[in-house]
Amino acid sequence: MTKDQIFELFRRLAEDNPSPETELEYDNPFQLVVAVALSAQATDVGVNKATRDLFAHVRTPEDMIALGEEGLKEHIRTIGLFNSKAKNVIALSQRLIDEYDSEVPQDRDALITLQGVGRKTANVVMNCAFGMETFAVDTHVFRVGNRTGLAKGKTPEAVEAKLEKRVPQPFRRDAHHWLILHGRYVCKARTPECWRCPIVDLCSFRQKIMSPPKARSTGGKAG
């Protein structure tokens, strides 16, 4: 994909959605760290459902410690791997209190020392909470990067490095949001909806699906 094609790709995605945001619900950087840590192998919808009541009572690391691991589990037990996630969230909350004056650090190297926080989570926090130009590569971004030819790589780290190198201004701040949303709602894993894709002519994916699947007949007679 050429530089001009990449620019046009993001121009069209930006035209469709000028102000993309994460679909996770949060009010401050601490809540965002918690939400992203909980979102591993879970949907944003599922995480939001669990955290709405949680975040009404928990706004700081101190609040989380006061709630305790068992109390946290009661809020998040609908989320996959909730036992290990609860343990991580309590541990990262205590670490924030002990080492960072209860503030979420803005440095990736510091963020990834927090329990349950990997590079992707750190990139999301840096981007969404602090406005930094980072590229969080989840399954959607990985798929879209490889399918389109925008950023091919065998690992999330390789795709991230390609995006870091290839995404131009003024799109860098919001690029990963556009790619996540595009992968979630258009460039789906099993059946990419190429027939309604705004960047289909720029995409190098060979097995494009250019018409929606026909509705299955239910058979039988009415009445």
C-alpha contacts under 8 A as a table, 3 or more apart, distances in Angstrom:
res1	aa1	res2	aa2	distance
1	M	5	Q	6.04
1	M	6	I	6.54
1	M	149	G	6.06
1	M	150	L	6.07
1	M	202	L	7.83
2	T	5	Q	5.09
2	T	6	I	6.20
3	K	6	I	5.11
3	K	7	F	6.18
3	K	166	R	7.61
4	D	7	F	5.14
4	D	8	E	6.17
5	Q	8	E	5.02
5	Q	9	L	6.03
5	Q	202	L	6.54
6	I	9	L	4.99
6	I	10	F	6.44
6	I	150	L	6.90
6	I	166	R	7.80
6	I	167	V	7.20
6	I	168	P	7.93
7	F	10	F	5.45
7	F	11	R	6.05
7	F	167	V	7.72
7	F	168	P	6.69
8	E	11	R	4.85
8	E	12	R	6.17
9	L	12	R	5.46
9	L	13	L	6.41
9	L	199	I	5.96
9	L	202	L	7.01
10	F	13	L	4.97
10	F	14	A	5.88
10	F	171	F	6.66
10	F	175	A	7.42
11	R	14	A	5.12
11	R	15	E	6.08
11	R	171	F	7.96
12	R	15	E	4.94
12	R	16	D	6.29
12	R	198	P	6.67
12	R	199	I	7.08
13	L	16	D	5.17
13	L	17	N	6.23
13	L	18	P	7.90
13	L	178	W	6.41
13	L	198	P	7.31
13	L	199	I	7.87
14	A	17	N	5.01
14	A	18	P	4.75
14	A	19	S	7.61
14	A	178	W	7.47
15	E	18	P	5.67
17	N	20	P	5.95
17	N	178	W	7.79
19	S	174	D	7.93
20	P	174	D	6.71
20	P	177	H	5.94
20	P	178	W	6.52
21	E	128	C	7.76
21	E	174	D	7.95
21	E	177	H	6.27
22	T	25	E	7.89
22	T	128	C	7.38
22	T	177	H	6.62
23	E	44	D	6.38
23	E	45	V	7.92
24	L	32	L	7.73
24	L	35	A	6.84
24	L	36	V	7.68
24	L	44	D	5.64
24	L	45	V	7.67
24	L	47	V	7.46
24	L	48	N	6.22
25	E	32	L	7.65
25	E	35	A	7.69
25	E	48	N	5.99
25	E	51	T	7.98
25	E	52	R	7.78
26	Y	29	P	7.79
26	Y	31	Q	5.46
26	Y	32	L	5.51
26	Y	35	A	7.47
26	Y	55	F	7.61
27	D	31	Q	6.48
27	D	32	L	7.48
28	N	31	Q	5.48
28	N	32	L	6.36
28	N	59	R	7.58
28	N	129	A	7.38
29	P	32	L	4.96
29	P	33	V	6.24
29	P	104	V	6.36
29	P	125	V	7.08
29	P	129	A	5.51
30	F	33	V	5.18
30	F	34	V	6.38
30	F	59	R	7.21
30	F	60	T	6.46
30	F	61	P	7.24
30	F	103	E	7.52
30	F	104	V	6.12
31	Q	34	V	5.10
31	Q	35	A	6.06
31	Q	55	F	7.12
31	Q	59	R	6.49
31	Q	60	T	7.62
32	L	35	A	4.99
32	L	36	V	6.05
32	L	125	V	6.68
32	L	129	A	7.51
33	V	36	V	5.37
33	V	37	A	6.10
33	V	117	V	7.92
33	V	121	T	7.36
33	V	125	V	6.36
34	V	37	A	5.14
34	V	38	L	6.16
34	V	89	V	6.47
35	A	38	L	5.10
35	A	39	S	6.14
35	A	47	V	6.81
35	A	48	N	7.88
35	A	51	T	7.41
36	V	39	S	4.95
36	V	40	A	7.05
36	V	121	T	5.99
36	V	124	V	7.71
37	A	40	A	6.13
37	A	85	K	7.31
37	A	89	V	7.62
37	A	116	G	5.98
37	A	117	V	6.20
37	A	121	T	6.72
38	L	42	A	7.41
38	L	47	V	6.69
38	L	79	I	7.52
38	L	82	F	7.86
38	L	85	K	6.30
39	S	42	A	4.89
39	S	43	T	6.21
39	S	44	D	6.29
39	S	47	V	6.10
41	Q	80	G	6.90
42	A	46	G	6.71
42	A	47	V	6.99
42	A	79	I	6.56
42	A	80	G	6.35
43	T	46	G	5.17
43	T	47	V	6.28
44	D	47	V	5.03
44	D	48	N	6.00
45	V	48	N	5.22
45	V	49	K	6.22
46	G	49	K	5.18
46	G	50	A	6.45
46	G	78	T	7.64
46	G	79	I	6.75
47	V	50	A	5.18
47	V	51	T	6.06
47	V	76	I	7.93
47	V	79	I	6.75
48	N	51	T	5.09
48	N	52	R	5.91
49	K	52	R	5.86
50	A	53	D	6.79
50	A	54	L	6.93
50	A	75	H	5.98
50	A	76	I	5.42
50	A	78	T	7.07
50	A	79	I	7.52
51	T	54	L	4.65
51	T	55	F	5.59
51	T	75	H	7.17
51	T	76	I	7.30
52	R	55	F	5.47
52	R	56	A	6.34
53	D	56	A	5.11
53	D	57	H	6.95
53	D	75	H	7.57
54	L	57	H	5.61
54	L	58	V	5.91
54	L	72	L	7.88
54	L	75	H	6.20
55	F	58	V	4.70
55	F	59	R	6.03
56	A	59	R	7.45
57	H	63	D	7.50
58	V	61	P	7.87
58	V	63	D	5.06
58	V	64	M	5.85
58	V	67	L	7.95
59	R	63	D	6.33
59	R	64	M	7.72
60	T	63	D	5.15
60	T	64	M	6.50
60	T	102	S	7.41
61	P	64	M	5.02
61	P	65	I	6.26
61	P	93	S	4.67
61	P	94	Q	6.82
61	P	96	L	6.92
61	P	97	I	6.61
61	P	102	S	6.21
62	E	65	I	5.14
62	E	66	A	6.15
62	E	93	S	7.34
62	E	94	Q	7.88
62	E	97	I	7.33
62	E	102	S	7.77
63	D	66	A	5.07
63	D	67	L	6.21
64	M	67	L	5.04
64	M	68	G	6.33
64	M	72	L	7.74
64	M	90	I	6.70
64	M	93	S	6.76
65	I	68	G	5.06
65	I	69	E	7.76
65	I	90	I	6.23
65	I	93	S	6.83
65	I	94	Q	6.98
67	L	70	E	7.83
67	L	71	G	5.37
67	L	72	L	6.39
68	G	71	G	5.27
68	G	72	L	6.12
68	G	90	I	7.02
69	E	72	L	5.10
69	E	73	K	6.21
69	E	86	A	5.85
69	E	87	K	6.28
69	E	90	I	6.26
70	E	73	K	5.08
70	E	74	E	6.57
71	G	74	E	5.34
71	G	75	H	6.96
72	L	75	H	5.30
72	L	76	I	6.41
72	L	86	A	6.19
73	K	76	I	5.16
73	K	77	R	5.45
73	K	82	F	6.51
73	K	83	N	6.66
73	K	86	A	6.00
74	E	77	R	5.72
75	H	78	T	7.90
76	I	79	I	5.54
76	I	82	F	6.11
76	I	86	A	7.90
77	R	80	G	7.46
77	R	82	F	5.49
77	R	83	N	7.77
78	T	82	F	7.51
79	I	82	F	5.58
81	L	84	S	5.80
81	L	85	K	6.17
82	F	85	K	4.95
82	F	86	A	5.83
83	N	86	A	5.30
83	N	87	K	6.47
84	S	87	K	5.13
84	S	88	N	6.26
85	K	88	N	5.04
85	K	89	V	6.09
85	K	116	G	7.22
86	A	89	V	5.16
86	A	90	I	6.22
87	K	90	I	5.36
87	K	91	A	6.21
88	N	91	A	5.02
88	N	92	L	6.03
88	N	115	Q	5.15
88	N	116	G	5.46
89	V	92	L	5.18
89	V	93	S	6.02
89	V	115	Q	7.10
89	V	116	G	7.24
90	I	93	S	5.12
90	I	94	Q	6.30
91	A	94	Q	5.21
91	A	95	R	6.24
91	A	114	L	7.89
91	A	115	Q	6.29
92	L	95	R	4.96
92	L	96	L	6.15
92	L	114	L	5.18
92	L	115	Q	5.19
92	L	116	G	7.64
93	S	96	L	5.16
93	S	97	I	6.42
93	S	102	S	7.76
94	Q	97	I	5.11
94	Q	98	D	6.10
95	R	98	D	5.03
95	R	99	E	5.71
95	R	100	Y	7.33
95	R	114	L	7.12
96	L	99	E	5.50
96	L	100	Y	4.88
96	L	101	D	6.37
96	L	102	S	4.71
96	L	103	E	6.29
96	L	104	V	6.76
97	I	100	Y	5.91
97	I	101	D	5.17
97	I	102	S	4.21
97	I	103	E	7.58
98	D	101	D	6.53
98	D	102	S	7.40
99	E	102	S	7.70
100	Y	103	E	5.49
100	Y	104	V	7.03
100	Y	105	P	7.04
104	V	111	L	7.74
105	P	108	R	7.95
105	P	110	A	6.40
105	P	111	L	6.21
106	Q	110	A	7.71
106	Q	111	L	7.31
106	Q	126	M	6.14
106	Q	130	F	7.07
107	D	110	A	5.37
107	D	111	L	6.18
107	D	126	M	7.64
108	R	111	L	4.96
108	R	112	I	6.17
108	R	119	R	7.48
108	R	122	A	5.79
108	R	123	N	7.16
108	R	126	M	7.48
109	D	112	I	5.56
109	D	113	T	6.85
110	A	113	T	5.46
110	A	114	L	7.34
111	L	114	L	5.62
111	L	117	V	6.73
111	L	118	G	7.93
111	L	122	A	5.73
112	I	115	Q	7.62
112	I	117	V	5.19
112	I	118	G	5.22
112	I	119	R	6.23
112	I	122	A	6.29
113	T	117	V	7.11
114	L	117	V	5.51
117	V	120	K	7.88
117	V	121	T	5.60
117	V	122	A	6.44
118	G	121	T	5.38
118	G	122	A	6.15
119	R	122	A	5.03
119	R	123	N	6.10
119	R	136	A	7.75
120	K	123	N	5.12
120	K	124	V	6.29
120	K	136	A	4.87
120	K	137	V	6.08
120	K	138	D	7.02
121	T	124	V	5.12
121	T	125	V	6.27
121	T	136	A	7.29
122	A	125	V	5.19
122	A	126	M	6.11
123	N	126	M	5.12
123	N	127	N	6.04
123	N	134	T	5.52
123	N	135	F	6.27
123	N	136	A	5.15
124	V	127	N	5.18
124	V	128	C	5.84
124	V	129	A	7.90
124	V	134	T	7.45
124	V	135	F	7.68
124	V	136	A	5.73
125	V	128	C	5.33
125	V	129	A	5.30
125	V	130	F	7.08
126	M	129	A	5.72
126	M	130	F	5.12
126	M	131	G	6.44
126	M	132	M	5.54
126	M	133	E	7.94
126	M	134	T	6.97
127	N	130	F	5.63
127	N	131	G	4.66
127	N	132	M	4.54
127	N	133	E	6.03
127	N	134	T	5.73
127	N	135	F	7.99
127	N	173	R	7.23
128	C	131	G	5.69
128	C	132	M	7.63
131	G	173	R	7.06
132	M	173	R	6.62
133	E	172	R	5.74
133	E	173	R	4.67
133	E	174	D	7.78
134	T	164	E	7.69
134	T	172	R	7.66
134	T	173	R	7.10
134	T	176	H	7.86
135	F	160	E	5.98
135	F	163	L	6.97
135	F	164	E	6.99
135	F	175	A	7.30
135	F	176	H	5.46
136	A	141	V	7.81
136	A	160	E	7.17
136	A	176	H	6.19
137	V	140	H	7.53
137	V	141	V	5.22
137	V	142	F	5.89
137	V	156	P	5.71
137	V	157	E	7.70
137	V	159	V	7.25
137	V	160	E	6.23
137	V	176	H	7.43
138	D	141	V	5.38
138	D	142	F	6.04
138	D	156	P	7.35
138	D	180	I	7.58
139	T	142	F	5.07
139	T	143	R	6.08
140	H	143	R	5.16
140	H	144	V	6.12
140	H	179	L	7.09
140	H	180	I	5.26
140	H	181	L	7.90
140	H	182	H	7.87
140	H	183	G	4.72
140	H	184	R	6.28
140	H	188	K	7.97
141	V	144	V	5.16
141	V	145	G	5.80
141	V	176	H	6.96
141	V	179	L	5.42
141	V	180	I	5.33
141	V	183	G	6.62
142	F	145	G	5.27
142	F	146	N	6.25
142	F	155	T	7.99
142	F	156	P	6.21
142	F	159	V	6.53
143	R	146	N	5.34
143	R	147	R	5.92
143	R	183	G	7.16
143	R	189	A	7.51
144	V	147	R	5.13
144	V	148	T	5.81
144	V	150	L	7.78
144	V	179	L	6.67
144	V	182	H	7.74
144	V	183	G	5.98
144	V	187	C	6.77
145	G	148	T	5.76
145	G	149	G	6.02
145	G	150	L	5.05
145	G	151	A	4.46
145	G	152	K	5.76
145	G	159	V	6.82
145	G	179	L	7.97
146	N	149	G	5.29
146	N	150	L	6.68
146	N	151	A	5.73
146	N	152	K	4.33
146	N	153	G	6.61
146	N	159	V	7.90
147	R	150	L	7.82
147	R	152	K	7.75
147	R	203	C	7.26
147	R	204	S	6.60
147	R	205	F	5.12
148	T	151	A	7.74
148	T	202	L	7.41
148	T	203	C	4.31
148	T	204	S	4.98
148	T	205	F	5.66
149	G	152	K	5.81
149	G	203	C	6.63
149	G	204	S	5.68
149	G	205	F	7.56
150	L	163	L	7.71
151	A	159	V	5.42
151	A	160	E	7.85
151	A	162	K	5.23
151	A	163	L	5.95
151	A	166	R	7.89
152	K	158	A	7.61
152	K	159	V	5.88
152	K	162	K	7.30
153	G	156	P	7.15
153	G	157	E	7.97
153	G	158	A	4.94
153	G	159	V	4.88
153	G	162	K	7.84
154	K	158	A	6.51
154	K	159	V	7.46
155	T	158	A	5.18
155	T	159	V	6.43
156	P	159	V	5.10
156	P	160	E	6.04
157	E	160	E	5.01
157	E	161	A	6.18
158	A	161	A	5.13
158	A	162	K	6.34
159	V	162	K	5.11
159	V	163	L	6.23
160	E	163	L	5.10
160	E	164	E	6.05
161	A	164	E	5.03
161	A	165	K	6.28
162	K	165	K	5.14
162	K	166	R	5.97
163	L	166	R	5.09
163	L	167	V	5.45
164	E	167	V	6.21
167	V	171	F	6.91
167	V	172	R	5.94
167	V	175	A	7.51
168	P	171	F	5.97
168	P	172	R	6.14
169	Q	172	R	5.56
170	P	173	R	7.49
171	F	174	D	5.84
171	F	175	A	5.61
172	R	175	A	5.17
173	R	176	H	7.92
174	D	177	H	5.43
174	D	178	W	6.56
175	A	178	W	5.34
175	A	179	L	6.34
176	H	179	L	5.03
176	H	180	I	5.99
177	H	180	I	5.15
177	H	181	L	6.12
178	W	181	L	5.30
178	W	182	H	5.93
179	L	182	H	5.02
179	L	183	G	6.06
180	I	183	G	5.19
180	I	184	R	6.03
181	L	184	R	4.96
181	L	185	Y	6.00
181	L	186	V	7.82
182	H	185	Y	5.52
182	H	186	V	5.23
182	H	187	C	5.85
183	G	186	V	5.69
183	G	187	C	4.41
183	G	188	K	5.44
183	G	189	A	7.68
184	R	187	C	6.67
184	R	188	K	5.88
185	Y	188	K	6.33
186	V	192	P	6.01
186	V	193	E	5.23
186	V	194	C	7.24
186	V	196	R	7.56
186	V	197	C	6.53
187	C	191	T	7.55
187	C	192	P	4.37
187	C	193	E	5.98
187	C	194	C	7.09
187	C	197	C	7.76
188	K	191	T	5.59
188	K	192	P	4.49
188	K	193	E	6.95
189	A	192	P	6.35
191	T	209	I	7.53
192	P	208	K	7.48
192	P	209	I	6.62
193	E	196	R	5.97
193	E	197	C	6.52
193	E	209	I	6.45
193	E	210	M	7.35
193	E	211	S	7.82
193	E	212	P	7.06
194	C	197	C	4.87
194	C	200	V	6.17
194	C	208	K	5.99
194	C	209	I	5.32
194	C	210	M	5.36
194	C	211	S	7.54
195	W	200	V	7.89
195	W	209	I	6.52
195	W	210	M	4.29
195	W	211	S	5.30
195	W	212	P	6.89
197	C	200	V	5.34
199	I	202	L	5.41
199	I	203	C	6.41
200	V	203	C	5.19
205	F	208	K	6.21
209	I	212	P	7.49
